[in-house]
Amino acid sequence: MKKILQLFKPLLNLNIRHPWLVLLGCLIIASVSAYYAIQLKVDTDIANLLPKDHPNVLALNQLKETVGGETEMQVAIKSPSFEANKKFAEDLIPKTLDLYYPRYEDNYFERAEFRNETEFISNNALYLASDQELTDVKQWLEDEIEDAKQEANPFFFDLEEDLDEEESTEQQAEDFQESYELIVPSEYPVNEDSTVIVVKFFPTGSKSDIQYLEDMFATYDSLLASMDPASYHPEMEVQFGGRLKRHLEELTSIMNDVIGSFATGISSVILLVMIYFFVKKYLHYKSGNESNQNHSFWEHFIRMPIPVLVIGIPLLISLIWTFGLTYFYLGMLNTMTSVLFVILFGLGIDYGIHFYARYIELRSAGMSVVDAINETNEKTGEAILVSAFTTAAALYILMFADFRGFSEFGFISGTGILLALFCMLYVMPCLLIIFEKFNWILLNDDRDEHHEVETHRYPLSRTIVVSGLVISAVIVFFSNSLSFQYDFGELEPKFPEYEKFREVAGQVDDGNKRNPAYIIAENDEQVDEILQIINYRMESDTVSPTIESVEALQERFPADTLAEQEKLMKIAEIRELLQDPVLVNNDDEEIEKLRKAAQTRSPLTLDQIPDYLKSRFITKDGEVGRFVIVYPSVGLSDGRKSIAFKNDVGVVTLENGKELYAASTSIVAASMLDLMRTESPYMVGATFIFIYIFMLISFRSFRWSIISMLPLLVGLLWLFGIMMLFGLQFNFYNLVVLPAILGIGEDSGVHLAHRYREEGKNSMWAVLSSTGQHITMGSVTTMLGFAGLLFTSHPGLQSLGIMAVIGIGMTLLTSVTFMPALIQWLEDLNWIKFN
């Protein structure tokens, strides 16, 4: 590390000789970087945290290109009168489609979905039934005819009622009703008592265009107000939004959280730094020669902001550089990296505190400005360099992860730390030269020669070490109680307005047909093969089934003349059964539906099929898509069930060996969770190993590398102990900060070990009174940077903040208790070596 500092010695000399020139150059670069940094946007889609070349991601992109990935805006209209609701909807649709957006030079919306034309399809429903459904209907009718004949026979006695057969008949009727409702839904999207109607509008703009969404919702709010829903019915309520509005609310919430946590965290850090350095400098000033104490308390007090400027200006420059580079490297922030500005502020200020604190001590000891800068750069600079490189390297290891939540977090934070290090070592000296020139840093540089720091032995060293190791062993023994939070819903922010909308609009949704996965095939033969494979998986999995149903238009709509004739023949057989004397006068509702559904006598064309039925099967080009739709039978907000569904349908291997991947945001999210869960142990392990190797190289001593690492390991175990004690869980947000805690936590041990080796034997108490203060301040400021996340409305980000604050707090605690006690005990045993 000393060689690196010597390599950059000319740059430090340039700082000293031309401070204004260096500062001006840095500010110019920062101005350019700021232009690009402010253009960064936040992508809240967790599905985008997977690598872009991941098979399920590629499948999802292919699906969007083929079918489209539109997110509709929903309007829920509620009143006791169905007619009033329908009238309002019919008036609303043309006015909505006429809304013009000047920025796009286009309308806000391109189309609407409201009324389902069901009359034609109800008269031809069996033409769109699958072969299996037609077989089931035929079998059901034959059973009904047989039962009716037996009941009409006066000599028939059912001596033993066959309950299984009765249940089977009831199940067949339920299956028919379910299939019929899929093909022939309600004419209007209404709830059971027809008091709620939902209209869907499809926007022309992208959901990633925040300005478009804000303008669209503001304009739509004005439109609804102008229509005066109460004039249609006094009790009418109209709500709009759906997931599209929730998307905007989430983005807005995150930005507000970032600003709020920024204000909370940074203001706390600034206040703490001002108070700490005011007290430190004033005590140094008063401890010097009384004859040189020419400045009043008030003069010291009004200069309280100076340390914030000395440390804050280089830190702000480094942050701007970091996010300017992020724009060019990534182009976008995600939910996890959106708060890194606040976190890096707390991390980066640590190096400034160490540098400035040591500079104040040396100047107060009588050194000149230039000598104090050089000495600080040589002594404290080495410890700062080691700790910064260790932390940055630990974070850069995350870049090797496929999970982009890890890799992007690692790049931004690792880069930010290195740039903060550079600015503290080679921009801060410029400010020290300038501020000293204008006498803004008041110091008494003539301390009493007889003043000595008393040396004390660190008390209870063996007791502290043994107790720490025993506590750690107990935590390891009970570590199997640590758990992982799989429920996505628990990690997402709650939006009252969206929940209120769901209570109303959710009454219209079909809860059995949500979150489907699409498997795109290349031809009709592959579609048939996929259907067979998925159906087999669905029927054979009786232990933990995750598949509700599977369908493709190819199995419902005949692809050629032969298939058309075969289907018409089966429908004719059903018509013939319906003409059986025992069913002719049957006025059962299901039988009446069948009579209408079986009227088809000639092939239908695709143009005759209503849009509501074929839209999910049709490509953007208007052709019948070759894909299979698989509906889950489990709720996918539970990560374990989501992963199970992905394992069941995520990949289909055909007979020729070709693999086809399922496409859906739920499948991608499950793959992301699975990947992150798999990679986390490797990332943490690799970080630990790298830190140890770095310590070995830095100290050039196996013994000192172990001494410096043991407090980190103990601190990490104490973090796990607190998590078990308070029932805290790992999740895919807070796991990303675990490697960062390792890198950050090692800083304290590095500074203490370096200072102790510099001061020599029996110096631990003196080291704690100086460097101990610095590492405490550095860790506390870092914790305050993360603590801003505790006040966010996003549960995932809150958990990240909690994990970081506790983790850094525990590594600080072990650094100022366990590590000094360990060194003192080893010193008493004469095991400490300084060479």
Secondary structure, 3 states (H helix, E strand, C coil): CHHHHHHCHHHHHHHHHCHHHHHHHHHHHHHHHHHHHCCCCEECCHHHHCCCCCHHHHHHHHHHHHCCCCCCEEEEEECCCHHHHHHHHHHHHHHHHCCEECCCCEECEEEEECCCCCHHHHCCHHHHCCHHHHHHHHHHHHHHHHHHHHHHCCCCCCCCCCHHHHHHHHHHHHHHHHHHHHHCCCCCCECCCCCEEEEEEEECCCCCCHHHHHHHHHHHHHHHHHHCHHHCCCCCEEEEECHHHHHHHHHHHHHHHHHHHHHHHHHHHHHHHHHHHHHHHHHHHHHECHHHCCCCHHHHHCCCCHHHHHHHHHHHHHHHHHHHHHHHHCCCEECCCCCHHHHHHHHHHHHHHHHHHHHHHHHHCCCCHHHHHHHHHHCHHHHHHHHHHHHHHHHHHHHHCCCHHHHHHHHHHHHHHHHHHHHHHHCHHHHHHHHHHCCCCCCCCCECCCCCCCCCCCCCHHHHHHHHHHHHHHHHHCHHHCCECCEHHHHCCCCHHHHHHHHHHCCCCCCCCCCCEEEECCCHHHHHHHHHHHHHHHHHCCCCCCEEEEECHHHHCCCCHHHHHHHHHHHHHHHHHHCCHHHHCCCCHHHHHHHHHCCCCCCCCHHHCCHHHHHHHECCCCCECCEEEEEECCCCCEHHHHHHHHHHHCEEECCCCCEEEEECHHHHHHHHHHHHHHHHHHHHHHHHHHHHHHHHHHHCCHHHHHHHHHHHHHHHHHHHHHHHHHCCCECCCHHHHHHHHHHHHHHHHHHHHHHHHHHCCCCHHHHHHHHHHHHHHHHHHHHHHHHHHHHCCCHHHHHHHHHHHHHHHHHHHHHHCHHHHHHHHHHHCCCCCCC
